[in-house]
Amino acid sequence: MVEGLKAEGYERLRAFDGQSRLSTYLAIVARDILADRLARSFVETPRNSWARFERFFGADLRRRVVRRFPREAGTGQREDAYQEICLKFIEDDYRRIRAYDGLGSFAGFVLTIAERVLIDLVRRDAPRRRLPAAVARLPQLDQDIYAAIVWNMHPADAERLAMTMRGRFERDPDAAEIGIAMARLAELVSLAPGVASPRSELVSLDNSGEDGEGLSVPDSGGTPEQQLLDSEEQQTRSSLLAAVKSAAAELPAEEQLYLQVVFSATDPMPAREIARAMQLPVEEVYRLKQRAQRWLTEIAARLGKSESAREKRPASSV
């Protein structure tokens, strides 16, 4: 640490401008020095550096997951998102981490990658969300602002949105640009956060009351179309599970054990719990998850093709 502070004629210390406490500034500088050391370790001994990386950045990554998924507490989705970020960092022998070229802050580099992964997850995991047609015709900045405020309940504050949007575009938009974009949006749609659940409660229109006004009885059963979709989804899940059980015997023993541990849990298990159950390093669990996801995707694709072939087959005559 001392050598880092002395480097290049105390360059890091000479940059102190007095606008904050010296102790705060030193804490930030110390973090950057440790982060640079961590970045070098991934070039020299990458497989021995992951545990240190996760300890160093784990809290920051989880805070960003919470910010991106504010309403998913207790659902397991936040843990899945955190593990997905870890998978992206680990895959291809830590390719993304080792791509750091030494320019700028390593911590900023890592958190920018994590933010982009989270943006992709938000877009992937909200398939039923559709941008209003008027918003979909606007620039990407306007669309992201709409999603941040309406879907993710981000405060409608241009300064704070400017910080949130950093790293998403080739050039970071400033607060003035975001303010103009918000004004454009406000002319077309409401920017109030959406708090309704995906499946709205329906109110009965039957005039069953004595006064003829009818009773406002919530119907939580969903529309007939939704019930049909739910039934088809359940049938697809059952078919997929049967296909997985049939094909799992061909997998290596370690991958079979991983699937058994995951599928036998009543709630989503964090990677560290799976690692303890399997007596493996946590980074190896992330690799197993990645392989299992690819394998399940292939099973689902094969199942989809066979279902499609059955649907196209002409019905037999009676």
CORWOPE-V845407 format. One record per backbone hydrogen bond with DSSP energy under -1.0 kcal/mol. NH is the residue of the N-H (numbers start at 0). CO is the residue of the C=O. If there is no record, write none. Layout:
NH:CO, NH:CO
This chain:
4:0, 5:1, 6:2, 9:5, 10:6, 13:9, 15:12, 24:20, 25:21, 26:22, 27:23, 28:24, 29:25, 30:26, 31:27, 32:28, 33:29, 34:30, 35:31, 36:32, 37:33, 38:34, 39:35, 40:36, 41:37, 42:39, 43:39, 44:40, 47:44, 48:45, 52:48, 53:49, 54:50, 55:51, 56:52, 57:53, 60:56, 61:57, 62:58, 63:59, 64:60, 65:61, 66:62, 67:63, 68:64, 71:68, 74:71, 79:75, 80:76, 81:77, 82:78, 83:79, 84:80, 85:81, 86:82, 87:83, 88:84, 89:85, 90:86, 93:89, 94:90, 97:93, 99:96, 108:104, 109:105, 110:106, 111:107, 112:108, 113:109, 114:110, 115:111, 116:112, 117:113, 118:114, 119:115, 120:116, 121:117, 122:118, 123:119, 124:120, 128:125, 135:131, 137:134, 142:138, 143:139, 144:140, 145:141, 146:142, 147:143, 148:144, 149:145, 150:146, 151:146, 153:147, 156:154, 160:156, 161:157, 162:158, 163:159, 164:160, 167:164, 177:173, 178:174, 179:175, 180:176, 181:177, 182:178, 183:179, 184:180, 185:181, 186:182, 187:184, 188:184, 193:149, 201:218, 203:216, 207:205, 211:208, 216:214, 218:201, 226:222, 227:223, 228:224, 229:225, 230:226, 231:227, 232:228, 233:229, 234:230, 235:231, 236:232, 237:233, 238:234, 239:235, 240:236, 241:237, 242:238, 243:239, 244:240, 245:241, 246:242, 247:243, 249:246, 250:247, 255:251, 256:252, 257:253, 258:254, 259:255, 260:256, 261:257, 262:258, 263:259, 273:269, 274:270, 275:271, 276:272, 277:273, 278:274, 279:274, 284:280, 285:281, 286:282, 287:283, 288:284, 289:285, 290:286, 291:287, 292:288, 293:289, 294:290, 295:291, 296:292, 297:293, 298:294, 299:295, 300:296, 301:297, 302:298, 303:299, 304:300, 305:301, 306:302, 307:303, 308:304, 309:305, 310:306, 311:307, 312:308
